[in-house]
Amino acid sequence: MDSPTPPLISRRDALIAGAATAAAVSSSVPGTAAAQPAPLATAGPQMKVSLTVNGQPHVLQLDTRTTLLDALREHLNLTGTKKGCDHGQCGACTVIADGRRINACLTLAVMHDGGQVTTIEGLGTPQHMHPLQAAFVKHDGYQCGYCTPGQICSAVGVIDEVKRGIPSHVSADLNARPLLSADELRERMSGNICRCGAYTNIVDAITEVAGSRA
């Protein structure tokens, strides 16, 4: 039995030739416009923004659409604050703005003109760690470490909220000072996701520092 005659053109070459032929035909049809490249995004209105970050004053010229997260990371090179989901759902970008913990990805930098922001870099250094940083190390409250800056900044806010008597969704008595219970801490930290699952150790770290400041 004779072997089949090998094709004169490969399948790859046939597909390329077919695509080229289709493109030539479509461009020759009257009234058919060639595809135009999408226009590049234009720069938005600019605004001068004054921020005090970790005690240092900064004046930035920013597109008014710039988030506080991008201003910190891209314009001030403070990359400790992490970009996670960029939708306010993971807490990796948590910073402290004018005394309150916020998701930096959900707020515009221009909204904080004249404000004060504290990031993980402003809480402590490897040589002089913040008590919560030291507690996270002691209790092994992290694995990959990506969420840790947001966890620690959020924990700073949580301890301050408890100290000021601000209730949470699990507070039994809205008029009483919240208890430093595991349920309270888990509820208050629920906006900070740890994909490594170090939650128990994180609670232990916060409990130790919160208890010492009660």
N, C-alpha and C positions, 0 to 999 in steps of 0.2 A: 504494500500500500504506500503510495507516494505521501511524503510529508507535506503538510500545508505550506503554501507559499508565504514567506514572511511578508508582513505589510511593508509597503514602500515608504510609509510615514509613521512615526510613533504617535501614540495617543496624546502625549503632551504637545507635540507640534500641531496635531490636528485641532486641539482645543485652542491653542494660541491663534492659529489661522482663522478659526471660526469666530473668535472674539474680534479679531481685527476686521474681518469682513462685515460683521454686524455693525461695528462702529462706523465703518466707511459708508455703509448703506444709510444708517440713521442720519449721518451728517449731510448726506446728499439729498435727503427728502426736503422739499420746499416747506418752509414754516417750522422746521425743527431746529430749535436753538441748541447750541452746544452747552453742555453743563458748565455752570459758572462756579468757581470756588466760593465757599461761604465767606462772607465778610468777616474780617477780624474784629474782635471786641474792641470797642473804643474806650479810652480812659474816661472815667466819670469825673464829676466835679471834685476839685481838690479843696482841702481844708487844713488849716494849721491846728494841730492838736497838742495841748500841753498835758503831760502825764508825769506824775511822780511815781516811779516804779522802784520798789525796794529801797526807798529813801533817796533815790537819785532823780533829779528833774530832767525831763526830756521834752523837746519840741519836735514834732514830726509833721511833715507835709504828707497827708494821706488822701487817697481816694475815699470819698465818704462812705463807700460800700465796704471798706476794710473792717473785718471783725477785730475785736480786741485780741483774739488768739493769734491772728496773722500779724497784727502790729507787734506783738511781743516776740513772735518767732522770727518773722521775716525782716522786721525793721530794727529790732533791738537785739536780735540774736540770743534771746533768752529761750533756748530750746528745751529747757526742763519741762515746761508746760507742753503736754502732748496733744496732738491732734488724733483723736480716735475715730468716732463715728461722724463728727462734724454736724450732728443733729441734736446735741444736748441729751443724749440717751446713755452715754457711758461714763461721763464724769472725769475722763482723763485730762480734760482741759481746765479743771477747777482752779480758780485763783481767788484771792480775797480782794474785793474792790470796796473801798471805803468802809471796811469793817465787816463786810458780808461776803460769804462764799457764793460764787456765781460760776456758771458755765461760760467760759470766755468765747466759745464758738457761737453763742447765741446773742451776743451783744456787739454793737458797733463801737469801734474805738472813739468815734466822735461823741458818743453818748457819755463818755467818761472824761471829757475835756475838763481839766482842772482837778481831776480826781487822783486818788492814791491807790496804787495796786501793789499787792504783795504776791510774788510767785514763789515757787519752791526754792529758787536761788536766794531769795530774801529771808527765808526762815532760818537757815543755818548753812554751815560749810562742813566739809569732811573733818576739819580740825575742831570746829566748834558747832556741833550738831544741835538742832532744836530737840527738846525732850521727846517729841513724837518721832523724829527721825531716829533717835537713839533707841526708842522703844520698838520701832519697826525692825531694826536690826536685831535687837535682843530677842524678840519673839518670832523672828523669821516671818514677818508679815508681808513678804513679797517673794515672787519666784522670777518671772521674766523682768519685773520692775517697770514695765511700760506704764501701768496704771498708778504706780506708787506716788509720783508727785501729786496727782489729783487726789488720791486717797488721803495723803497727809494734809494737804491744804483744806480738804473738806473736813477732816477730823479737827483741825484747828478751829474751824467755824462751828462745828458741833459742840465742842467743849465750851465755846463762848456762848452759844445759844442756851445750853443747859445752865451755865452760870447766871445768865440773865433771866432764867425762868421761862423761856419760850417753850410752849408745849408742842408735842408732835401728834401724829394721828393715833398713836398708841398710848398717849398719856391718859390715865384713868380720870384724873381731876385736872381740868384746865386752869383752875385757880391755884393749884398747889405747885410747889417747885418740883420739876421733873426729877425722877430718881435716875441714878446712873446705873440702869439695868442693861443687861444684854439686849433685851427687846427694844429698849429705847435707842441704843446705839445702832442696832441693825436697821431699825426704821429710818433713822436720821441719815445713815450712810447708804441707804438703798439706791441712791442715784449714782453710786460709784461702783462700776462693774469690775470684778477681778476675774478675768477669763482663766487664770491659773487655779482659782478656787481657794485662795488663802484667807478666806473670810474669818475663820475661827481665830487665826493668829492675829489678824487685823483687829478684831474685837478685843483680844487680850492686850494688845499694844495700847489701844485707845483707853481701855479700862484702867490700865496702870497709870497713865498720865492724868486721866480725868479724876481718878481717885485721889491722886496726890495734890490736885488743885481744888478739890471740893471744899 
